[in-house]
Amino acid sequence: MKKSDPGDQAGPQTMPGDERRRSQRVMIRIQVSVQAVVSGQRVSVRAVTASVNDHGAMLLCARSFAPNTEIEIENQHTREKLPCRVTRAPAESPAGYLIPVEFKAPAEGFWQISFPPANWKPPDD
């Protein structure tokens, strides 16, 4: 199985575990700003999404955040902000840290994209 590249924008793709997801995941790069309080200090960094869904995203960021860190994501296109939490330990990659985040509540429309239907599957190559 081919590994997916967070920078690949070829369109909607599914990944292992998608059949267990609460909403369809789409591989797309969207510029975001991340704010958090870390060790009593307010931290603000730029990041980009590797994938998104109605319940959160996988962020690609230059810095790591510990699991359960409360953060706020701002969609740089719409300037809309949502509170989130880091769901598990980030994975380090050559491009930065892949950070899985979950919105405090589902947020249909936050990413301003149309998701494929829940039963959509990519064609077999």
C-alpha positions in Angstrom: 0.0 0.0 0.0 1.3 3.4 -0.9 2.0 5.9 1.9 0.1 9.1 1.6 2.0 12.4 1.4 0.4 15.2 3.5 1.3 17.6 0.6 -0.6 15.5 -2.0 -3.6 17.4 -3.2 -4.8 14.8 -5.7 -8.3 14.8 -4.2 -10.3 12.8 -1.7 -8.6 9.7 -0.5 -9.4 7.2 2.2 -6.9 5.8 4.6 -7.0 2.7 6.9 -9.6 3.1 9.6 -11.8 5.4 7.5 -14.7 2.9 7.8 -14.6 3.6 11.6 -14.6 7.4 11.3 -17.5 9.6 12.3 -17.2 11.6 9.1 -15.4 11.3 5.8 -11.7 12.4 5.8 -10.4 14.6 2.9 -6.7 15.1 2.2 -6.4 18.9 1.6 -4.0 21.6 2.6 -5.6 24.5 4.4 -3.6 27.2 6.2 -4.5 27.5 9.9 -3.2 29.3 12.9 -2.9 27.4 16.2 -3.0 29.1 19.6 -2.4 27.3 22.9 -1.1 27.9 26.4 2.0 25.9 27.1 3.8 26.1 30.4 1.9 29.3 31.2 2.9 31.0 28.0 0.6 31.8 25.1 1.9 30.2 21.9 0.8 31.0 18.4 2.1 29.1 15.4 1.1 28.7 11.7 0.3 25.2 10.5 -1.4 23.5 7.5 -3.8 20.7 7.4 -2.8 17.3 6.0 -6.4 16.0 6.2 -9.7 17.3 7.5 -13.2 16.1 8.5 -16.2 17.4 10.3 -14.7 16.4 13.7 -11.2 17.7 13.4 -8.0 17.5 11.3 -4.5 16.2 11.0 -2.2 19.3 11.2 1.3 19.6 10.0 3.2 22.0 12.3 6.7 23.1 13.0 6.3 22.4 16.7 4.7 19.6 18.7 1.9 19.7 21.2 1.4 17.1 23.9 -1.7 14.8 23.9 -4.8 16.5 25.5 -3.4 20.0 24.9 -6.3 22.4 24.5 -5.8 24.5 21.4 -7.7 26.9 19.2 -7.6 26.6 15.4 -8.2 29.6 13.1 -9.0 28.8 9.5 -6.9 31.5 7.7 -9.3 31.6 4.8 -12.5 32.4 6.8 -10.9 33.7 10.1 -13.3 31.4 11.9 -12.0 29.9 15.2 -12.8 26.6 17.0 -11.6 25.1 20.2 -9.9 21.7 19.8 -7.7 19.2 21.7 -4.8 17.1 20.6 -6.0 13.5 20.6 -2.7 11.6 20.7 1.0 12.0 20.5 2.1 13.8 17.3 4.3 11.9 14.8 7.5 13.5 13.6 8.0 13.7 9.9 10.6 15.4 7.7 8.1 18.3 7.1 7.3 18.8 10.8 4.9 17.2 13.3 1.7 15.6 12.3 -0.8 16.5 15.1 -4.2 14.9 15.3 -6.8 17.3 16.7 -10.5 16.9 17.5 -13.0 19.8 17.6 -14.9 20.2 20.9 -18.1 19.7 18.9 -18.6 18.6 15.3 -18.3 21.6 12.9 -19.9 21.0 9.6 -18.8 23.8 7.2 -15.7 24.9 9.1 -13.4 23.8 6.3 -15.6 25.3 3.6 -15.4 22.2 1.4 -17.8 19.6 0.2 -17.1 16.1 1.6 -17.7 13.0 -0.5 -20.6 10.8 0.6 -20.0 8.5 3.5 -20.1 5.4 1.3 -17.6 6.8 -1.2 -14.6 4.6 -2.0 -11.7 5.3 -4.4 -11.6 3.2 -7.5 -9.3 0.2 -7.5 -6.1 0.9 -9.5 
